[in-house]
Amino acid sequence: MAITPSTNFPSLLEIADLVRSFVDDDKRGFTGTPGEGQILVNLTSGVTAAQLPQFVTLCRFMNSAIREVRRDCGIMGQPTFIRDNYLLLGLPPVNSNLGVGVMNPETQQALTNVGFFDGVNMNPEFTLPADILQPLELWERGSNSVHELSRMTESTGALRPRNQVSHLQDWEWRGNAIYFNGAILSRDVRIRYIGSLASLAISSADWSETFIPIPDCQEAVADKIAVRYARRLGSPQVADLNQQADRSMLRLRQTVVRARQRINNLRPEFSGGGNEQLGIGSFQ
């Protein structure tokens, strides 16, 4: 997902300039401009053929550091990486040796990254989101309808073998696929999930216009790059740099957690409210 320019999001160039200062590599570079560096260089100002390996190293370090920061923020509930309203319209009914749409408790369906297995056939037109890390919530409704989508239930263990009914009802995430018991009718499904972040530091990107979608993460990312660089050199400063990286990450975590604490997360009541209080709704 492309990130538009924003003062809230740091650019790759800003991170590269910062980490060069951290490791004392902010000298004059390829064009003679102070700050370009001679070791952790990027292509914004050009590099010599001899510096290409260093550029590749910076790309790898930066992508690795961004992924680590993203994981830490994801654990804390940072909402930037939550994707919603991924729609699958017309998932096929359950299929087995008994026929299409016929109840068979031995059958399960699976939504994978290469297609939807209906119990017999793989349907490649229905796939998981390409960037999915973990589904959060699923909703469903009958295909070719305008009914509201009803929330499905995530199984707390294995899917219970049962005869299929008109709705999918429950789901299980295992083996990087979403499994269903299936339904005897075609269903529409909506998915809310945690998405991954593609590698941003690549040679074809304009580093001054490529932004990391994590607000105020400059020090956290730059410190982690510095740790990787020092570790590669066997520097005795690795321990100190690790401590600084931990401090920067702690501050970023605190910012994320405090922002999340403003949201009123109340558990649903379990008495006297019926299905609607549980967030399940009625099936259509």
VENWOWO-V811060 format. One record per helix or strand. SS is the DSSP state (A for helix, B for strand). FROM is the first residue (numbers start at 1). LEN is the number of residues. If there is no record, write none. Layout:
SS	FROM	LEN
SS	FROM	LEN
This chain:
B	11	1
A	12	11
A	43	3
A	49	27
A	79	3
B	82	10
B	109	3
B	116	2
B	122	2
B	132	11
B	150	2
B	153	2
B	165	1
B	170	5
B	177	4
B	183	1
B	187	9
B	211	1
A	218	16
A	238	24
A	274	4
